[in-house]
């Protein structure tokens, strides 16, 4: 378990629902990854690098709703600027994406 945090700490994390618009291979990544373009509705479109090639094909990801942290600082990964962090459950070196059970508007906050 990680260190205990306060509710104030948790409230700083901005988790939102987004829909994946585009999925590209990322050959320059050290660990196999995709480059994702994600629509967060009124919050705009953001890009992310995601190490999810083991369980998901590009076809599986296109138009899929996901959960992402959108208020991380941008991170340079090879020649790509990742603007958000797609979140998932990590199980034995696999990342299983978190997503809403039913379709919701892009940009919907997670509370």
Backbone as ProteinMPNN parsed JSONL, in Angstrom:
{"seq_chain_A": "XXXXXXXXXXXXXXXXXXXXXXXXXXXXXXXXXXXXXXXXXXXXXXXXXXXXXXXXXXXXXXXXXXXXXXXXXXXXXXXXXXXXXXXXXXXXXXXXXXXXXXXXXXXXXXX", "coords_chain_A": {"N_chain_A": [[0.847, -1.175, 0.0], [0.442, 2.25, -0.69], [1.648, 5.439, 0.645], [-0.435, 7.073, 3.074], [-2.85, 9.479, 2.147], [-4.426, 12.723, 2.204], [-7.875, 13.848, 1.867], [-7.769, 16.252, 0.551], [-5.368, 15.968, -0.902], [-6.156, 13.898, -2.675], [-8.204, 15.219, -4.048], [-6.861, 16.863, -5.76], [-6.224, 15.398, -7.97], [-7.214, 15.072, -11.253], [-9.339, 13.166, -12.676], [-10.779, 12.041, -15.626], [-13.293, 11.127, -18.073], [-12.639, 10.027, -21.33], [-12.696, 9.684, -24.924], [-11.079, 7.54, -27.14], [-9.7, 8.683, -30.052], [-7.769, 8.258, -31.977], [-5.226, 5.884, -32.713], [-1.892, 5.066, -32.705], [1.074, 3.253, -33.64], [4.065, 3.224, -31.65], [7.033, 3.241, -32.29], [9.455, 4.304, -31.305], [9.381, 4.185, -28.575], [10.759, 2.883, -25.548], [9.643, 0.709, -24.165], [7.134, -1.373, -25.52], [4.461, 0.513, -26.85], [1.497, 2.508, -27.472], [0.596, 5.497, -29.238], [-1.83, 7.641, -28.268], [-4.691, 9.564, -29.168], [-6.976, 11.484, -27.545], [-10.302, 12.411, -26.865], [-11.617, 14.765, -24.731], [-14.003, 16.12, -24.552], [-15.384, 19.274, -23.776], [-13.035, 19.985, -22.575], [-11.067, 19.549, -24.345], [-8.753, 17.982, -26.72], [-6.357, 15.546, -26.029], [-3.065, 14.055, -25.954], [-1.532, 10.851, -25.381], [0.91, 8.521, -24.284], [0.744, 5.065, -24.107], [1.358, 2.05, -22.49], [0.037, -0.442, -23.463], [-0.043, -2.474, -25.263], [0.016, -5.225, -25.02], [-2.47, -6.375, -24.289], [-4.338, -5.051, -25.889], [-5.459, -4.338, -29.145], [-4.987, -1.988, -31.838], [-7.417, -1.617, -33.101], [-9.215, -2.498, -31.111], [-9.043, -0.387, -29.335], [-9.85, 1.978, -30.585], [-12.344, 4.421, -30.508], [-13.048, 3.74, -27.936], [-14.072, 4.381, -24.59], [-12.209, 5.731, -21.916], [-10.496, 6.116, -18.722], [-8.654, 8.851, -17.564], [-5.954, 10.708, -16.1], [-5.9, 14.083, -16.264], [-4.478, 16.269, -15.404], [-1.757, 15.994, -14.962], [1.649, 17.058, -15.326], [3.004, 17.697, -18.566], [4.83, 15.123, -20.3], [7.834, 14.271, -21.817], [8.342, 11.695, -24.035], [10.504, 9.903, -25.725], [10.238, 11.077, -28.939], [7.796, 12.265, -28.49], [5.169, 14.062, -26.912], [3.527, 13.455, -24.043], [0.398, 14.18, -22.746], [-1.465, 13.484, -20.863], [-2.429, 10.905, -18.494], [-3.379, 7.74, -19.043], [-5.317, 5.544, -17.17], [-5.231, 2.377, -15.449], [-5.77, -0.971, -14.185], [-3.083, -2.756, -12.858], [-1.861, -5.867, -13.499], [0.178, -8.447, -13.049], [2.197, -7.459, -14.848], [0.55, -6.608, -16.908], [-1.639, -4.12, -18.2], [-4.849, -3.292, -17.458], [-7.363, -1.568, -18.808], [-9.335, 1.046, -17.323], [-12.744, 1.802, -17.546], [-15.931, 3.409, -18.181], [-19.009, 1.74, -17.385], [-21.291, 2.287, -18.852], [-21.818, 4.424, -21.698], [-20.725, 7.752, -21.35], [-20.729, 11.398, -21.295], [-17.844, 12.84, -22.858], [-15.192, 14.079, -20.908], [-16.434, 13.902, -18.493], [-16.174, 14.014, -14.99], [-14.399, 11.91, -12.63], [-15.29, 10.896, -9.48]], "CA_chain_A": [[0.0, 0.0, 0.0], [1.167, 3.525, -0.74], [1.47, 6.322, 1.787], [-1.761, 7.636, 3.298], [-3.012, 10.857, 1.698], [-5.647, 13.376, 2.673], [-8.862, 14.097, 0.824], [-7.235, 17.385, -0.229], [-4.42, 15.398, -1.861], [-6.915, 13.191, -3.706], [-9.011, 16.157, -4.846], [-5.989, 17.498, -6.759], [-6.145, 14.517, -9.139], [-8.35, 15.327, -12.148], [-9.641, 12.007, -13.502], [-11.891, 12.321, -16.531], [-13.618, 10.176, -19.14], [-12.329, 10.473, -22.68], [-12.862, 8.691, -25.991], [-9.893, 7.434, -27.985], [-9.992, 9.044, -31.44], [-6.712, 7.798, -32.873], [-4.242, 5.0, -32.096], [-0.745, 4.849, -33.59], [2.227, 2.563, -33.082], [5.081, 4.124, -31.106], [8.262, 2.454, -32.407], [10.582, 4.894, -30.577], [9.228, 3.941, -27.139], [11.628, 1.802, -25.047], [8.728, -0.399, -23.887], [6.071, -1.26, -26.522], [3.381, 1.435, -26.465], [0.74, 3.209, -28.51], [0.329, 6.926, -29.092], [-3.282, 7.807, -28.293], [-5.312, 10.883, -29.217], [-8.171, 11.265, -26.73], [-11.24, 13.532, -26.796], [-12.178, 15.02, -23.407], [-15.136, 17.035, -24.687], [-15.099, 20.707, -23.652], [-11.66, 20.144, -22.073], [-10.171, 19.452, -25.492], [-8.145, 16.729, -27.161], [-5.014, 15.379, -25.468], [-2.321, 12.895, -26.422], [-0.922, 10.057, -24.334], [1.618, 7.286, -24.607], [0.204, 4.042, -23.211], [1.972, 0.73, -22.626], [-1.109, -1.349, -23.394], [-0.033, -3.27, -26.499], [-0.094, -6.65, -24.718], [-3.871, -6.825, -24.254], [-5.251, -4.298, -26.745], [-5.072, -4.0, -30.515], [-5.411, -0.629, -32.205], [-8.854, -1.699, -33.41], [-9.929, -2.591, -29.826], [-8.973, 0.884, -28.611], [-10.504, 3.062, -31.313], [-13.688, 4.787, -30.041], [-13.263, 3.234, -26.579], [-13.977, 5.365, -23.517], [-11.212, 5.38, -20.917], [-10.295, 7.053, -17.623], [-7.298, 9.407, -17.604], [-5.616, 11.878, -15.292], [-5.612, 15.126, -17.26], [-3.733, 17.414, -14.866], [-0.323, 15.757, -14.818], [2.449, 17.885, -16.223], [3.354, 16.982, -19.793], [6.053, 14.338, -20.191], [8.471, 13.934, -23.088], [8.677, 10.284, -24.179], [11.174, 9.869, -27.041], [9.906, 12.269, -29.724], [6.358, 12.446, -28.291], [4.793, 14.743, -25.675], [2.339, 12.864, -23.441], [-0.312, 15.259, -22.063], [-2.34, 12.932, -19.836], [-2.072, 9.546, -18.123], [-4.473, 6.774, -19.088], [-5.172, 4.708, -15.975], [-5.722, 1.013, -15.518], [-5.341, -1.893, -13.14], [-1.873, -3.46, -13.277], [-1.917, -7.248, -13.044], [1.25, -9.288, -13.615], [2.814, -6.779, -16.0], [-0.461, -6.216, -17.886], [-2.474, -2.998, -17.786], [-6.245, -3.475, -17.847], [-7.924, -0.217, -18.803], [-10.564, 1.37, -16.604], [-13.681, 2.506, -18.423], [-17.291, 3.4, -17.632], [-19.864, 0.628, -17.808], [-22.163, 2.852, -19.888], [-21.238, 5.601, -22.343], [-20.996, 9.034, -20.692], [-20.112, 12.479, -22.054], [-16.414, 13.038, -22.71], [-14.89, 15.124, -19.929], [-17.118, 13.632, -17.22], [-15.193, 13.783, -13.91], [-14.476, 10.738, -11.748], [-15.286, 11.362, -8.087]], "C_chain_A": [[0.894, 1.241, 0.0], [0.949, 4.313, 0.537], [0.04, 6.83, 1.873], [-1.776, 9.09, 2.815], [-4.297, 11.42, 2.28], [-6.64, 13.501, 1.522], [-8.416, 15.259, -0.053], [-6.242, 16.9, -1.28], [-5.17, 14.738, -3.011], [-7.665, 14.158, -4.619], [-8.171, 16.906, -5.885], [-5.892, 16.674, -8.042], [-7.395, 14.724, -9.985], [-8.518, 14.153, -13.105], [-10.881, 12.292, -14.323], [-12.097, 11.176, -17.52], [-13.274, 10.809, -20.482], [-12.541, 9.336, -23.661], [-11.637, 8.716, -26.889], [-10.294, 7.654, -29.437], [-9.005, 8.431, -32.429], [-5.714, 6.961, -32.085], [-3.13, 4.761, -33.103], [0.317, 4.039, -32.871], [3.236, 3.602, -32.615], [6.425, 3.377, -31.115], [9.447, 3.016, -31.632], [10.487, 4.707, -29.064], [10.128, 2.773, -26.721], [10.828, 0.54, -24.74], [7.581, -0.267, -24.891], [4.884, -0.436, -26.023], [2.645, 1.914, -27.704], [0.772, 4.702, -28.205], [-1.172, 7.092, -29.271], [-3.642, 9.28, -28.415], [-6.69, 10.706, -28.598], [-8.997, 12.539, -26.635], [-11.831, 13.621, -25.396], [-13.282, 16.075, -23.47], [-14.703, 18.487, -24.619], [-13.682, 20.982, -23.155], [-10.624, 19.977, -23.183], [-9.666, 18.05, -25.764], [-6.725, 16.683, -26.611], [-4.391, 14.103, -26.015], [-1.689, 12.181, -25.232], [-0.167, 8.89, -24.932], [1.131, 6.245, -23.615], [0.811, 2.685, -23.522], [0.904, -0.343, -22.464], [-1.18, -2.268, -24.614], [-0.217, -4.763, -26.249], [-1.532, -7.138, -24.828], [-4.772, -6.19, -25.301], [-4.655, -4.073, -28.133], [-5.525, -2.57, -30.789], [-6.91, -0.597, -32.472], [-9.692, -1.746, -32.126], [-10.052, -1.237, -29.139], [-9.742, 2.011, -29.277], [-11.953, 3.222, -30.865], [-14.022, 4.252, -28.645], [-13.17, 4.381, -25.576], [-13.033, 4.835, -22.444], [-11.227, 6.418, -19.792], [-8.852, 7.539, -17.715], [-7.168, 10.548, -16.61], [-5.19, 12.959, -16.276], [-4.829, 16.304, -16.695], [-2.31, 17.065, -14.431], [0.414, 16.75, -15.684], [2.82, 17.034, -17.441], [4.683, 16.262, -19.611], [6.557, 13.975, -21.58], [8.848, 12.451, -23.071], [9.196, 10.109, -25.605], [10.836, 11.171, -27.758], [8.443, 12.684, -29.565], [6.099, 13.125, -26.949], [3.467, 14.153, -25.178], [1.69, 13.914, -22.538], [-1.26, 14.784, -20.971], [-1.904, 11.5, -19.564], [-3.322, 8.677, -18.118], [-4.266, 5.813, -17.923], [-5.791, 3.331, -16.176], [-5.243, 0.227, -14.317], [-4.138, -2.661, -13.668], [-1.89, -4.846, -12.638], [-0.842, -8.051, -13.765], [1.789, -8.717, -14.918], [1.842, -6.446, -17.129], [-1.224, -5.024, -17.32], [-3.872, -3.222, -18.347], [-6.927, -2.135, -17.684], [-9.19, -0.108, -17.964], [-11.462, 2.137, -17.559], [-15.071, 2.448, -17.812], [-18.091, 2.221, -18.184], [-20.799, 1.057, -18.927], [-21.481, 4.079, -20.467], [-21.689, 6.86, -21.6], [-20.347, 10.14, -21.505], [-18.607, 12.569, -21.795], [-16.169, 14.226, -21.785], [-15.568, 14.912, -18.594], [-16.076, 13.347, -16.144], [-15.457, 12.474, -13.165], [-14.362, 11.258, -10.317], [-15.275, 10.188, -7.149]], "O_chain_A": [[1.959, 1.26, 0.616], [0.169, 3.916, 1.402], [-0.622, 6.998, 0.849], [-0.825, 9.837, 3.048], [-5.145, 10.683, 2.783], [-6.296, 13.29, 0.359], [-8.655, 15.256, -1.261], [-6.267, 17.364, -2.42], [-4.865, 14.981, -4.179], [-7.749, 13.937, -5.827], [-8.725, 17.52, -6.796], [-5.517, 17.202, -9.089], [-8.511, 14.569, -9.491], [-7.937, 14.128, -14.19], [-11.905, 12.727, -13.796], [-11.198, 10.371, -17.767], [-13.581, 11.975, -20.733], [-12.563, 8.166, -23.278], [-11.208, 9.776, -27.344], [-11.115, 6.92, -29.987], [-9.357, 8.125, -33.569], [-5.392, 7.276, -30.94], [-3.382, 4.308, -34.22], [0.453, 4.12, -31.65], [3.261, 4.724, -33.12], [6.897, 2.935, -30.067], [10.373, 2.265, -31.324], [11.428, 5.042, -28.345], [10.247, 1.789, -27.451], [11.281, -0.57, -25.021], [7.09, 0.842, -25.103], [4.372, -0.657, -24.926], [3.11, 1.745, -28.832], [0.954, 5.111, -27.059], [-1.721, 6.725, -30.309], [-2.978, 10.14, -27.836], [-7.482, 9.884, -29.057], [-8.466, 13.615, -26.361], [-12.466, 12.679, -24.921], [-13.463, 16.839, -22.521], [-13.772, 18.897, -25.312], [-13.183, 22.098, -23.301], [-9.439, 20.237, -22.975], [-10.084, 17.075, -25.138], [-5.979, 17.658, -26.711], [-5.085, 13.197, -26.476], [-1.354, 12.797, -24.221], [-0.559, 8.34, -25.961], [1.104, 6.503, -22.412], [0.786, 2.224, -24.663], [0.869, -1.059, -21.463], [-2.248, -2.776, -24.955], [-0.57, -5.498, -27.17], [-1.786, -8.199, -25.398], [-5.85, -6.712, -25.586], [-3.5, -3.672, -28.273], [-6.345, -2.015, -30.057], [-7.588, 0.361, -32.1], [-10.747, -1.118, -32.049], [-11.036, -0.966, -28.45], [-10.236, 2.91, -28.595], [-12.705, 2.248, -30.849], [-15.178, 4.313, -28.226], [-12.301, 5.245, -25.689], [-13.053, 3.651, -22.106], [-11.882, 7.456, -19.894], [-7.935, 6.742, -17.919], [-8.131, 11.257, -16.316], [-4.236, 12.777, -17.031], [-4.539, 17.251, -17.427], [-1.725, 17.774, -13.612], [-0.133, 17.237, -16.674], [2.932, 15.812, -17.35], [5.554, 16.719, -18.871], [5.816, 13.446, -22.408], [9.586, 12.006, -22.193], [8.43, 10.16, -26.567], [11.116, 12.253, -27.241], [7.907, 13.386, -30.423], [6.745, 12.795, -25.954], [2.423, 14.328, -25.807], [2.351, 14.476, -21.665], [-1.804, 15.602, -20.228], [-1.103, 10.94, -20.312], [-4.213, 8.858, -17.288], [-3.156, 5.322, -17.714], [-6.729, 3.147, -16.951], [-4.418, 0.698, -13.533], [-4.162, -3.161, -14.793], [-1.928, -4.986, -11.416], [-0.952, -8.303, -14.965], [1.831, -9.392, -15.946], [2.276, -6.037, -18.207], [-1.432, -4.928, -16.11], [-4.056, -3.329, -19.559], [-7.059, -1.622, -16.573], [-10.0, -1.032, -17.901], [-11.002, 3.013, -18.291], [-15.368, 1.554, -17.02], [-17.869, 1.773, -19.308], [-21.069, 0.284, -19.847], [-20.657, 4.706, -19.801], [-22.863, 7.018, -21.267], [-19.487, 9.853, -22.336], [-18.15, 12.397, -20.665], [-16.853, 15.246, -21.871], [-15.314, 15.66, -17.65], [-15.183, 12.527, -16.356], [-16.592, 12.002, -13.087], [-13.423, 11.986, -9.994], [-15.27, 10.37, -5.931]]}, "name": "protein", "num_of_chains": 1, "seq": "XXXXXXXXXXXXXXXXXXXXXXXXXXXXXXXXXXXXXXXXXXXXXXXXXXXXXXXXXXXXXXXXXXXXXXXXXXXXXXXXXXXXXXXXXXXXXXXXXXXXXXXXXXXXXXX"}
